């Protein structure tokens, strides 16, 4: 009680800097401990109060907790503050018999950092916290680091509990003396915090499903376009992938001037699916409508069938000789004509002879229609050429699809891996 009574006069001087001579400089030792990313950060600071020195032997107390409002507290601010501090308020500071004051005030910092999202989700971000006095120059308040950057980093890793999707990879500190006017300067201490994103969530939810869908689209080339509606299958796959991208849009960062590499990957998958759908539509139209096309030019036929065909292991098939379809009812019609002659010589009723003549004419017409339908369905040599050309182009596009897909994905993966290890 006697100690508190003796300090009462000092408490009345809380509005002035605690030095006997105003020309003396107050040295504030600043320490930084990161307790959580997007959580609570603690800023520790200490300084010397020349008014509060007592004898430990006489007073029997080495330190006491004093309300913050009773002592002078340096006006150290964080320049990157974007919102009001919502951390719990600690109303006490710790006062030691040598005159040292220790203040540990938790601060929840919502800061603005320049994010580099090109390598998302394998990116490493760097944020800066700048501490300086708001109104006091270097002649009044000097800032010093209370410990080395390595110790700050190790202590922060030990106490961190709320990393979320981020991993702390480094903390560096640097003191700078910046000009305030022609004769005055002010001290500033900057803490450079490097954090790395945990990419497993995005790999499982974005990259792996996209890889599975593009693999299914790749193997859909095995389906025969003449027997199965391959275009309907690919269209369903494109629609499903579009819905997948819309449902996972919240996982992607908001892009600015820089387009993330993962957006290029997802867009590439969608472009490949759409291009394969268009190619399937073209090939299906070529195979199913070849009977209506004119014969292909000789140079085009030779180039596709003999050059590209051997390149994709589909050599040209030999042409079949024209097969003459003989009318199977010809003999029957001949026999009918002979029978008709016999019937003319015989004595039959007139109405029966007319009925036989009508039936013979009807049989002839049906046989002619049947021959035309068979010839239409069979197609000519030009139809066979177009079918072979369509099969070769389908195989060629399949090989191009594989080559472009492998080269693109390997390039993107190499960029991600190199940037991840160098960051």
C-alpha positions in Angstrom: 0.0 0.0 0.0 2.8 2.4 0.8 4.3 1.6 -2.7 1.1 2.4 -4.4 0.8 5.6 -2.4 4.3 6.6 -3.4 3.5 6.0 -7.1 0.3 8.0 -7.0 2.2 11.2 -8.0 3.6 9.3 -11.0 0.2 8.2 -12.0 -0.8 11.9 -12.3 2.0 12.3 -14.9 0.7 9.7 -17.3 0.1 12.3 -20.0 3.8 13.1 -20.4 6.8 11.0 -21.5 8.4 9.4 -18.5 11.8 11.1 -18.5 13.3 13.5 -16.1 15.0 15.6 -18.8 12.8 16.0 -22.0 15.9 15.9 -24.1 16.4 12.2 -23.1 15.2 9.5 -25.6 12.8 6.8 -24.5 13.9 3.5 -26.0 10.9 1.1 -26.8 11.8 -2.5 -27.3 9.4 -4.1 -29.6 8.7 -7.9 -29.8 6.3 -9.6 -32.2 4.6 -13.0 -31.7 2.3 -14.4 -34.3 -0.4 -16.4 -32.6 -2.6 -17.2 -35.6 -3.0 -16.3 -39.2 -6.4 -14.5 -39.7 -6.6 -14.7 -35.9 -5.1 -12.9 -32.9 -1.6 -11.4 -33.0 0.2 -10.1 -29.9 2.4 -7.1 -29.9 4.8 -6.9 -26.9 6.7 -3.8 -26.0 8.8 -2.5 -23.2 10.4 0.8 -22.1 12.0 2.6 -19.2 9.9 4.8 -16.9 12.4 7.0 -15.0 9.7 8.0 -12.5 9.0 4.5 -11.2 12.2 3.3 -9.7 12.1 1.8 -6.2 14.1 -0.4 -3.9 13.2 -4.0 -4.1 14.5 -4.6 -0.5 12.6 -1.8 1.1 9.3 -2.2 -0.8 9.3 -6.0 -0.9 7.9 -6.2 -4.4 9.8 -6.7 -7.6 6.8 -5.8 -9.9 3.2 -4.7 -9.8 0.4 -4.7 -12.3 -0.8 -1.1 -13.0 -3.8 0.0 -15.0 -2.8 1.2 -18.4 -4.5 4.6 -17.9 -2.2 5.4 -15.0 1.0 5.2 -17.0 2.4 6.7 -20.1 2.1 4.3 -23.0 4.0 5.0 -26.3 1.8 5.6 -29.4 3.0 2.7 -31.4 0.7 2.0 -34.4 0.5 -0.6 -37.1 0.2 1.1 -40.5 -1.5 -1.8 -42.2 -4.6 -1.7 -40.0 -7.8 -2.0 -42.2 -10.4 -2.5 -39.5 -10.9 -1.7 -35.8 -9.1 -3.9 -33.3 -11.5 -6.5 -32.0 -9.1 -8.4 -29.7 -9.8 -8.6 -26.0 -8.6 -5.5 -24.1 -5.9 -6.0 -21.4 -6.3 -3.2 -18.9 -2.9 -3.7 -17.1 0.7 -3.1 -17.7 3.6 -4.6 -15.7 5.8 -2.2 -13.8 9.2 -3.5 -12.4 11.3 -1.9 -9.7 14.1 -0.9 -12.2 11.5 1.3 -13.9 11.0 -1.0 -16.8 7.4 -1.2 -18.1 6.1 -4.2 -20.1 3.0 -4.0 -22.1 1.5 -7.1 -23.8 -1.6 -6.0 -25.7 -3.2 -8.6 -28.1 -4.2 -7.1 -31.4 -6.3 -8.6 -34.1 -4.9 -7.2 -37.3 -6.9 -7.2 -40.5 -4.3 -6.0 -42.9 -4.0 -5.5 -46.7 -1.4 -7.6 -48.5 -0.6 -7.6 -52.1 -1.4 -11.2 -53.1 0.4 -13.0 -55.9 -2.2 -15.6 -57.0 -0.6 -16.7 -60.2 0.6 -20.0 -58.6 -2.7 -20.6 -56.7 -3.1 -23.0 -54.9 0.6 -23.6 -54.6 1.4 -19.9 -53.7 3.4 -18.3 -51.0 2.3 -14.9 -49.8 4.3 -12.1 -48.1 2.7 -9.6 -45.8 4.3 -6.7 -44.0 3.5 -5.2 -40.6 5.0 -1.7 -40.0 5.4 -0.4 -36.4 6.2 3.2 -35.7 5.3 6.0 -33.4 2.5 8.2 -34.6 3.7 11.6 -33.4 7.1 11.2 -31.8 10.3 11.5 -33.8 13.5 9.5 -33.3 14.8 12.1 -30.9 12.0 11.3 -28.5 11.3 7.6 -29.1 13.6 5.0 -30.6 12.4 1.6 -31.6 14.6 -1.5 -31.1 14.0 -5.2 -31.7 13.6 -7.1 -28.4 14.9 -10.4 -30.0 16.3 -11.8 -33.3 14.1 -12.7 -36.2 14.9 -16.4 -35.8 13.7 -16.3 -32.2 10.5 -14.6 -33.3 9.9 -17.1 -36.0 10.5 -20.1 -33.7 8.3 -18.7 -30.9 5.5 -18.0 -33.3 5.6 -21.6 -34.7 5.4 -23.0 -31.1 2.4 -21.0 -30.1 0.5 -20.9 -33.4 -2.9 -22.7 -33.2 -5.1 -21.1 -35.8 -3.3 -21.5 -39.2 -6.4 -22.6 -41.1 -5.3 -23.1 -44.8 -2.0 -21.3 -44.3 1.4 -22.4 -43.1 3.9 -20.0 -41.6 7.3 -20.3 -43.4 9.2 -17.3 -42.2 9.3 -14.1 -40.2 12.0 -11.4 -40.8 12.4 -8.1 -39.1 14.1 -4.9 -40.2 14.6 -1.5 -38.5 14.6 1.6 -40.7 15.1 5.3 -39.9 12.9 7.3 -42.2 13.0 11.1 -42.8 10.2 13.1 -41.3 11.4 16.6 -42.2 14.6 18.3 -43.0 16.0 17.7 -39.6 13.8 15.1 -38.0 13.5 11.4 -38.5 11.3 8.6 -37.1 12.0 5.0 -36.4 10.1 2.1 -38.0 10.3 -1.6 -37.6 8.9 -3.9 -40.3 8.0 -7.5 -39.8 7.9 -9.5 -43.1 5.7 -12.6 -42.7 5.8 -15.4 -45.3 2.9 -17.8 -45.4 2.3 -20.8 -47.7 -1.2 -22.0 -48.6 -2.1 -25.6 -47.8 -3.1 -26.9 -51.3 -4.5 -30.3 -50.4 -8.1 -28.9 -50.3 -7.9 -27.5 -53.8 -6.1 -30.5 -55.2 -8.8 -32.9 -54.0 -11.8 -30.6 -54.9 -10.6 -29.1 -58.2 -7.5 -30.7 -59.8 -8.3 -34.4 -59.3 -12.0 -34.2 -60.5 -10.9 -32.2 -63.5 -8.2 -34.8 -64.3 -10.8 -37.7 -64.0 -13.3 -35.9 -66.3 -10.7 -35.1 -69.0 -9.5 -38.8 -68.8 -13.1 -40.0 -69.4 -13.3 -37.6 -72.4 -10.1 -39.0 -73.7 -11.2 -42.6 -73.5 -14.5 -41.7 -75.1 -12.7 -41.7 -78.5 -12.7 -45.5 -78.3 -16.5 -45.5 -78.7 -17.4 -46.2 -82.4 -19.3 -43.2 -83.7 -21.3 -45.2 -86.2 -22.8 -47.6 -83.7 -23.0 -45.4 -80.5 -24.0 -41.7 -80.3 -20.6 -40.5 -79.1 -21.6 -36.9 -79.4 -24.4 -37.3 -76.9 -22.0 -38.8 -74.4 -19.5 -35.9 -74.9 -22.2 -33.3 -74.7 -23.3 -34.7 -71.3 -19.7 -34.6 -70.1 -19.3 -31.0 -71.1 -22.5 -30.0 -69.3 -21.5 -31.9 -66.2 -18.0 -30.2 -66.2 -19.6 -26.8 -66.6 -21.9 -27.4 -63.6 -18.9 -28.6 -61.6 -17.0 -25.4 -62.4 -20.0 -23.3 -61.3 -20.4 -25.2 -58.0 -16.7 -24.8 -57.1 -16.4 -21.2 -58.2 -16.2 -20.0 -54.5 -12.9 -21.9 -54.1 -11.1 -19.9 -56.8 -9.6 -16.5 -55.9 -11.0 -13.3 -57.3 -8.7 -12.5 -60.2 -7.4 -9.0 -61.0 -4.7 -8.2 -63.5 -3.1 -11.7 -63.0 -4.9 -14.9 -64.1 -4.1 -17.8 -61.8 -2.5 -20.8 -63.4 -5.3 -23.0 -62.1 -7.8 -21.0 -64.1 -5.7 -21.7 -67.2 -5.8 -25.4 -66.3 -9.6 -25.5 -65.8 -10.2 -23.5 -68.9 -7.9 -25.8 -70.9 -9.9 -28.9 -69.7 -13.1 -27.2 -70.8 -11.7 -26.2 -74.2 -10.4 -29.7 -74.8 -13.8 -31.2 -74.1 -15.7 -28.8 -76.3 -13.1 -29.3 -79.2 -13.5 -33.0 -78.9 -17.3 -32.6 -79.1 -17.0 -30.5 -82.2 -14.7 -33.0 -83.8 -17.1 -35.9 -83.0 -20.0 -34.0 -84.6 -17.9 -33.5 -87.7 -16.8 -37.1 -87.9 -20.3 -38.4 -87.3 -21.7 -36.2 -90.1 -19.0 -37.4 -92.4 -19.6 -41.1 -91.7 -23.4 -41.0 -91.8 -23.9 -38.6 -94.7 -21.2 -39.8 -97.0 -23.7 -41.3 -99.5 -24.9 -37.8 -100.4 -21.4 -36.3 -101.0 -19.5 -36.0 -104.3 -16.4 -38.1 -104.7 -13.4 -36.6 -102.9 -10.7 -35.0 -105.0 -8.0 -37.3 -106.1 -5.2 -35.4 -104.4 -7.1 -35.2 -101.1 -8.0 -38.9 -101.3 -4.4 -39.9 -101.9 -3.0 -37.6 -99.2 -5.5 -38.8 -96.5 -5.7 -42.5 -97.4 -2.1 -43.2 -98.3 -0.1 -40.7 -96.3 -2.2 -39.9 -93.2 -3.6 -43.4 -93.1 -0.2 -45.0 -92.8 0.9 -42.4 -90.3 -1.9 -43.3 -87.9 -1.7 -47.1 -88.7 -4.8 -47.3 -90.8 -3.7 -48.3 -94.4 -6.3 -47.8 -97.1 -8.7 -50.7 -97.7 -8.8 -52.2 -101.3 -11.9 -51.3 -103.2 -14.5 -54.0 -103.7 -15.4 -54.8 -107.3 -18.9 -53.8 -108.4 -21.3 -56.6 -107.7 -24.2 -56.9 -110.1 -27.3 -57.7 -108.2 -29.4 -60.0 -110.3 -33.2 -59.8 -110.0 -34.2 -63.0 -108.2 -37.7 -62.7 -109.7 -36.5 -62.5 -113.2 -36.8 -66.3 -113.7 -40.1 -66.2 -112.0 -41.2 -63.4 -114.3 -39.9 -65.4 -117.3 -41.8 -68.5 -116.1 -44.8 -66.3 -115.6 -44.6 -65.1 -119.2 -44.4 -68.7 -120.4 -47.3 -69.6 -118.2 -49.1 -66.6 -119.6 -48.6 -67.9 -123.1 -49.9 -71.3 -122.1 -52.8 -69.6 -120.5 -53.6 -67.7 -123.6 -53.8 -70.9 -125.5 -55.9 -72.4 -122.8 -59.5 -71.6 -122.3 -59.8 -69.5 -119.2 -62.2 -66.9 -118.1 -61.3 -63.3 -119.1 -61.4 -61.9 -115.5 -58.7 -64.4 -114.3 -56.4 -63.3 -117.1 -56.6 -59.6 -116.1 -55.9 -60.5 -112.4 -52.7 -62.3 -113.4 -51.6 -59.4 -115.5 -52.1 -56.9 -112.6 -50.1 -59.2 -110.2 -47.2 -59.5 -112.7 -47.0 -55.7 -113.0 -47.1 -55.2 -109.2 -44.3 -57.8 -108.7 -42.2 -56.0 -111.3 -42.6 -52.6 -109.5 -41.8 -54.0 -106.1 -38.7 -55.7 -107.4 -37.5 -52.4 -108.9 -38.0 -50.5 -105.7 -36.2 -53.2 -103.7 -33.2 -53.0 -106.0 -33.0 -49.2 -105.7 -33.2 -49.4 -101.8 -30.4 -52.0 -101.7 -28.2 -49.9 -104.0 -28.8 -46.7 -101.9 -27.9 -48.4 -98.7 -24.9 -50.0 -100.1 -23.4 -46.8 -101.4 -20.9 -46.4 -104.1 -17.1 -46.1 -104.2 -17.2 -42.4 -103.2 -19.1 -43.3 -100.0 -16.5 -45.9 -99.0 -13.7 -43.3 -99.6 -15.5 -40.7 -97.3 -16.0 -43.3 -94.6 -12.3 -44.3 -94.7 -11.3 -40.6 -94.6 -13.6 -40.0 -91.6 -12.0 -42.9 -89.7 -8.5 -41.7 -90.4 -9.3 -38.1 -89.4 -10.9 -39.4 -86.2 -7.7 -41.4 -85.3 -5.5 -38.4 -86.2 -7.5 -36.0 -84.0 -7.3 -38.6 -81.2 -3.5 -38.6 -81.4 -3.4 -34.8 -81.5 -5.7 -34.7 -78.5 -3.3 -37.0 -76.5 -0.2 -35.0 -77.5 -1.6 -31.6 -76.7 -3.1 -32.8 -73.4 0.2 -34.4 -72.2 2.4 -31.4 -73.3 0.0 -28.8 -71.7 -0.4 -30.7 -68.4 3.3 -31.4 -68.0 4.1 -27.8 -68.7 1.7 -26.5 -66.0 2.9 -29.1 -63.5 6.5 -28.2 -64.1 5.7 -24.5 -63.5 3.8 -25.3 -60.3 6.6 -27.5 -58.9 9.5 -25.2 -59.7 7.7 -22.2 -58.3 6.7 -24.1 -55.2 10.2 -25.1 -54.4 11.8 -21.7 -55.2 9.3 -19.7 -53.2 
